C-alpha cells in the first residue's frame, strides 16, 4: 500500500533570525515548517525568508522549489545563480557560498542527510 504526504506549509513552525556569525547583509528572518521525516535522514516541508544574505555550507543534499520571491545562490568559486517563483533546483553536498534573498521568498524542500 502506498502512502502520500501533502506538503502544505501547515506543519510545526520554527521562526528565527539568521545566526550573527553567518550574516553577510541585512537582518533576515526564516520560518521553517517540517511536514515529513524519515529515519532522521530525510526531511520535507516549507521554508521562507525575508531579504538579506548569509553564508551556507551544505553537507546534505537538498531539492528546492520556489513558490514565491527571488533568491541567489553565490558559490565561493563562481557566479551568482538567480531563482524565481516556479524554479526548482538541487543543492549538492559540498556547496559553500552565500544564500541571498532579494525579495522575500518561500520554497518547498526535501533534504537528505548522508
C-alpha positions in Angstrom: 0.0 0.0 0.0 1.3 3.4 -0.9 1.4 6.4 1.4 1.2 10.0 0.2 2.1 13.0 2.3 0.9 16.5 1.3 3.4 19.3 1.9 1.2 22.4 2.6 3.2 24.6 4.9 1.0 23.7 7.8 3.5 21.8 9.9 5.0 22.9 13.2 6.7 26.3 12.7 10.2 27.4 13.7 10.9 31.1 13.3 14.4 32.6 13.9 16.9 35.2 12.8 20.0 34.1 10.8 22.9 33.5 13.2 25.1 36.5 13.5 28.3 34.6 12.7 26.8 33.7 9.2 25.2 37.0 8.4 26.5 38.9 5.3 23.9 41.6 4.9 20.5 42.8 6.3 18.7 41.1 9.2 16.9 38.2 7.5 14.5 36.0 9.4 13.5 32.5 8.4 10.4 30.4 9.1 10.6 26.6 8.6 7.8 24.0 8.8 8.6 20.3 9.0 5.9 18.1 7.5 7.7 14.8 6.8 10.7 13.0 8.3 12.1 9.5 7.7 14.8 7.8 9.6 16.2 11.1 10.8 17.8 11.4 7.3 15.1 12.7 5.0 13.1 15.9 5.8 10.5 17.8 3.8 8.5 20.9 4.4 8.3 24.6 3.6 10.7 27.4 4.3 10.6 31.2 3.9 12.9 34.1 4.5 13.0 37.9 4.4 15.5 39.8 2.4 19.2 39.5 3.4 22.2 37.3 2.8 24.2 34.7 4.9 26.9 32.1 4.5 26.0 28.5 3.9 27.9 25.2 3.7 26.0 22.1 2.7 26.9 18.7 3.9 23.4 17.5 2.9 21.5 17.2 -0.4 18.5 19.5 -0.9 15.8 19.8 -3.6 14.1 23.2 -3.6 11.0 24.5 -5.4 10.5 28.3 -5.2 6.8 29.2 -4.5 7.3 33.0 -4.4 10.1 35.6 -4.3 13.6 35.8 -5.6 16.9 34.5 -4.3 20.5 34.0 -5.5 23.0 31.3 -4.6 26.5 32.6 -4.9 29.1 29.8 -4.8 32.5 30.7 -3.3 34.1 29.7 -6.6 31.6 31.0 -9.2 29.0 33.5 -10.4 25.6 34.0 -8.7 22.6 31.9 -9.9 19.2 33.5 -9.5 16.0 31.6 -8.8 12.4 32.9 -9.0 8.9 31.7 -8.5 8.3 28.4 -10.3 12.0 27.4 -10.4 13.3 24.1 -9.0 16.9 23.3 -8.2 19.1 20.9 -6.3 22.0 21.8 -3.9 24.5 19.1 -3.6 26.8 18.3 -0.6 29.9 20.4 -0.7 28.2 23.7 -1.9 29.7 26.6 0.0 28.8 30.2 -0.5 26.2 32.8 0.1 22.4 32.4 0.1 20.9 35.9 -0.8 17.2 36.6 -0.6 16.5 39.5 -2.9 12.7 39.5 -2.5 11.0 37.7 0.4 10.7 34.1 -0.6 9.0 30.9 0.2 10.1 27.4 -1.0 9.2 23.8 -0.5 12.2 21.5 0.2 13.3 17.9 0.6 16.6 17.4 2.4 18.6 14.2 2.7 21.5 13.7 5.1 24.1 11.0 4.5 
